Amino acid sequence: MLDVFMTVDVELWCDGWHDIDAKFARAFERYVYGPTSAGQYGLPYELTVLGDHGLAGVFFVESLFSTRFGPGPLAEIVNLIGQAKQEIQLHLHTEWVDEALTPLLENVREKRQHLRFFSLREQTRLISLGRRLLEEAGVGAVSAFRAGNFGFNLHTITALAANGLSLDTSYNATLFGLDSGVLPGTIVVEPVECGGVVEYPMTVFVDGTGRLRHAQVTACSYSEMEGLLWLALEDRRQAFVILFHNFELLNRAKNAADPVVVDRFQRLCSFLDRNRDSFRVRGFNGLQPQPVSRQPAPLVSPLWKTGVRMLEEVYRRRYK
């Protein structure tokens, strides 16, 4: 049995940092609900599809945006997910730090894109604040974390432990994972203990062109994802971590559904529903981690499946 984590980063943006107060209401509607002429394809749609298939998702909710726009919008997001009885964990995008109405940190007035750009003391403070904002919005105990843009480092691990968070899923070998300080010189693909925190890395694989990719709904074809899941099961891996976002089923303009990605998501959920005897789709609450002592090599996907994805990407350009 392979543990599969359907992780959703829930965040919103105002398409730039100019005049964000005037843009916010429209941005919130587009990013959270995803209205289109054919219906909504944002967060409620994803919750419905997961619920229809009886699958658990882990929704990493970004909370720092509420320091600019107040607690109401964050509470609305938390309520949507809570009504669907899905798990909520903590996500932070530090691009919001300098946008807060009341300064969050002393002497921080500039834009810092990644959590790793902050000191240990600052990271500890931001994680504490982010968790408190979620709790005030109605979230119960938070046990897991993901840094925005996967931009973490060893200070993040120490800050999480100081805040009583025992699980992290910020490691992504295609982004900042390799120079994060977690197992230097090793591509981490399985759960590993680090500084009192168990790291659940994003699942990555080598595609047919020899490039390392992570398991994201917009980054993989369905055939790639299905094949990788079977390979991970056959190799007796501990965990398979999949990523998508609340707005991922929309096109780039956020005004229509992306039919290719919608199809991938629906087929993936159907596949996991049909194969419950092999794949346990679960959250982090109540998890008893099983860190490994030795990291295997990344999974490998064949060239023909990479080719299918490339053809799909050509087709997707019609909807951007």
N, C-alpha and C positions, 0 to 999 in steps of 0.2 A: 504494500500500500504506500502510495506516494502522497505526501502532504502538498496540496496546491493552494497558493495564496493569490486570490484575485484582488490585487491592491489598486485602489483608485485614489489618485491625488486630486483633492477637491480644492480648487483655487479659482480666482477670477482676476481679470486685468481690465484696465481702462484704455487699452491700446495707446500707451504712452503716458507720460507723467504731467502733461499740460492740461489744466482745467479739469482735473479728475473729479471734482465734486459735481460738476455739471454733467459729466459723462457717466457717473456711477450707476444711476438707476437703470439706464439702458444696458450698461455692461453686465450688471447683475442678472437682468432678465435673459440676456443672450447666453452668458456662460453657465448659469445655473439651470435654467429651464430649456434653453435651446429651441425657441419657437420657430417653426418653418411653416410654409404653406401646406405641408403634408402632416403637421402635428409637431409635438415637442420631441426633441432628440437629445435632451440634456440629462441632468441628474435623475429626474423622475422616470425617464424611459429606461435608463440603466438599472435603476432599482426594481422596476417592474419586470424586466427580463430576468434578472437574477432571481427575483421572487417566484416568477412563473416556473423556473427550473429548480426551485428549492435549493439554491446555492448561496453560500455565505460569501460576502465581500468584506474587505477591510477598507474603510474610507478614511484616508489620511487628510484631515480637514485643516486647511491653512487658517490660522486665527488672528494673525497680526494685522490683517487688513481692517479688523474691527476697531483698532486704535485710531483709525481715521474716520470711519463711517458709523461708529457706534455699535452697540450689542445686538440690535434688531436683526440685521441681515445674517449675522453668524447664527443667531438663534433659529432663524428660518431654515437655514441649511441643516443644522443639527436636528431640527424637528422633522424635516423630510426624511432624513436617514433613520432617525429613531422610530418613526411610524412604520418604516419598512423592516424594522427589527434587524438592522445591520450594524456591524461593529464600527465604532468611531475611534480613531487614534490621532496623534498629533503630527502636523505638518507645519513647517515654518519657511516662509520666503522673506528673507531679511531685506529685500528691496522696499518693504513697507516701514522699516525702522525710522527713516528720516521723514516719513510722511505722517507720522502720528501727531495728533493735535497737541498732546502733552509729551515732551521728550521722554523716550524710553531709556536712554542711556546718556550719561554725561559726556559731553564733548563729541557726540556723534551727530553730525549734521549733513554728511555726505552720503551718497548712494553706495552701499556695499552689497554686491549681488549675492555673495555666498556666505553661509554661516562660518565657514573656515577662515574668513577674513576678520573675525572677531576674536578677542582674547578669551581665555578660559573663563575669566570672571564674567565677561559680557555674554558668552554663550550660556553660562549657567543661569544668568538673569533672564535671558530671552526665552529659554526653554521653560523656566518656572512661570514666566508671564504667559506664554502660549498655552500651557496646560491650565492655568487659572482661568483664562478667557474661555476655554472649552468647558470647564466645569461650571462657570457662571452661566454658560449658554444651555446647560442641562445635561452635559456628558458626565457619566459616572467615572469610575476609575480608568485612567489612561496608563497603558503599560508599554506601548510601542511608539516609535518615532521614525520619521523620515525627513531629512533635510531637503529643502527646496533645491532643485537642480542637482541633487545628490552631492552638494558641495559641503562635505563634512571633513573632519580630521580627528586625530586622537583627542584633542580638547573636547570635541563633541561627545565622545564616549565617556570621558571623565565627567562632563557636565550632566549627561544623562544619568549616570550612576549617582551623582550628588542629588539629583531630583527624584531618585527612586524609580527610574524607568529602566527596566531590565532587558528590553528588546529593541533592536535598531534594524532598519532596513534601508540605510543610506548608501551602502556600498554598491557601486555600479562600476564594473571593470571597464566599461566603454567610456566612462567619464572621469571622475576624480578618484575612483577606488584604488587604483594602483599606487598613487602617491599620497594616500590618506594616512599611512602609517600602520594600517592593519595588515599584518603578515607581509612586510616588505619583500619584494621579489617574487611574490606568489599571486596568481590570479585566484581570488577567493570565489568559489562557486557553491560552497556548502556552508551551513551554519558553523560559526566559530566563536569561541569565547574570547573576549578582549576587554580587559579592565573591569571585569565584573558585569559586563553587558554581553549578551549573545547577539552576534551580527547575523542577520538573515539577508544575504546578498541578493541583488537582482539576478535572475537567471540570465546567463549570457551564452552565446553559441558562436561557433565559427561557421559562416555561411559558405556557399559554393565558390565565392571569389576569394576566400581566405580572410575575410574581414570579420572582426568581432562585433556582434550585434546583441542588443538586449531584447528580452521577450516582452515586447510592447505591441498592443493591438494595431497601432498604425505602422509599426516597423517590421511586422512579420505577416506573411500570408497565413491563411488558415492551415494549409498543408504543412508549412514549416512548423507551426505551433503544435499540431497534432503529432507530427513525427517526433518532435523534441520531447513531448510528454511521454510517448512510448519508450523512447531511448532512455530517458531519465528513470522510468520505472524499471526497465530491464537492467540498468546499471545500479539499481538499488540506491538511488539518491535519496537524501532525507527530505528535500524541499524543492519546490518549483515556484518561483515568485514571478507573477505576471503583472504588468503595469498597464493602466489606462487612466484617462482623466475624465472629469465630469463633462467636458466639451469635446471629447475625442471622436464622437460619432458625427460631428458637424464638419462642413467644409471649412476652408481657411477663412472665408469671409463670415462664418458663423450665421449664415442666413438660409442654409439648406443642409439636408442630411448628406453624408458621404456614403453612398450605397455600398461601396466596397467594404468599408470599415464596419458598417452596420451588419453586413452579411458575415464578416469575420467574427464579430462579437456574438451574433445569434448562433452561428454554427459551433463556436467554442463552448458556449453555455450548454447547447444541446449535447455535444460530445461528452462533456463532464457529467451531465445529468445521466446519460446512458451508461457511463462506465464507472459508477460509484463503487464497484467491487475492486477497482484498481486505483482510483484517485479520490482522496479525501479532501474536498474543498473546505477550508476552515479559516478561522481567524486566529489572532494572537492571544485573545483572552483565554485564560485557562491552559495555555500551551505549556507543556513540559519539554523544554528544548533538549535536543540531543546533538550537541556540537561534535564535529568530527575531528579526529586527530591528524588526518592527512587529506589534503585537497586533491580531488581528481582533476583531470584536464577538462576544459569546457566541452560541451556537447558539440557535435559536428553535424551540419545539415547538408544534404547533397546538392550539387550544382543545379539539377533540374528544378528543384523546389525554389531555389534562388531565382531561377529564370521565370517561374510562374509569378513570383512576387514582382519582378521587374516589369512584366507585362501588365500586372494589375496597377502598378504605379503610373504607367503611361495612360491607362484608362482613367485613373483617378483625377488626372489633370483636367479632365472635362468638367469636374465639379468644384474646382478651386477658384 
